[in-house]
Amino acid sequence: MKARGLIVLLIIALGAGAAYWYLQGGAGSTDATTEYTSKHGDSVTVNAPKAGDRISSPLTVSGVVPGPWSFEANFPVEIVDADHNKVAEGYATVKGDWMTTEPIAFSATVPFKAPVTDDGFVVIRKANPSGDQATDDSVEVPIKFGPG
C-alpha cells in the first residue's frame, strides 16, 4: 500500500515538472536562449530571434517574460529599423494563466516588409494599458533584415 502511494506521488511530480517545462517553452525548443534585462530590471528570455539573426517575414518571436508584462494574455512586439522607425507591430500571446506573477512563455508571429536599413531591432514591450510612460518597459534584440 505504501509503495502504491509513493508511485502516485512520483507520477504527479513528474507530470507537474513536464507541464512546467512545456509552459516555459521547452517543447521542441533545443536552441540556446538569451536573457535580456529591461530598463526597469526585469528579466526577459528570448528563444528566437537570436541577436544578430538575419530575419525574414513573417518573423516568429518566442521566449519567457515576467507574468505582469502581459495584459489579458497579450503584449506588443515591434520590429523597428536601425533608426527606430516602426516597420511592423504585432502582439505576443502568453501560454498559460496570464494573471500569474511568475515568468511565462510567449510567442508571436509578425509579418513585415523589410525596410531600407540592413539592421534593426525586435522590441518586446511590456503591456501598458494605462499609457503611463513611467511604467513602460521593453527589451531590444538586434537583428538584420533579409534572408539568412
Secondary structure as GFF3:
##gff-version 3
##sequence-region A 1 148
A	DSSP	alpha_helix	2	23	.	.	.	ID=ss1
A	DSSP	beta_strand	34	37	.	.	.	ID=ss2
A	DSSP	beta_strand	43	48	.	.	.	ID=ss3
A	DSSP	beta_strand	54	55	.	.	.	ID=ss4
A	DSSP	beta_strand	59	66	.	.	.	ID=ss5
A	DSSP	three_ten_helix	67	69	.	.	.	ID=ss6
A	DSSP	beta_strand	74	81	.	.	.	ID=ss7
A	DSSP	beta_strand	86	94	.	.	.	ID=ss8
A	DSSP	beta_strand	103	110	.	.	.	ID=ss9
A	DSSP	beta_strand	119	125	.	.	.	ID=ss10
A	DSSP	three_ten_helix	133	135	.	.	.	ID=ss11
A	DSSP	beta_strand	138	145	.	.	.	ID=ss12
###
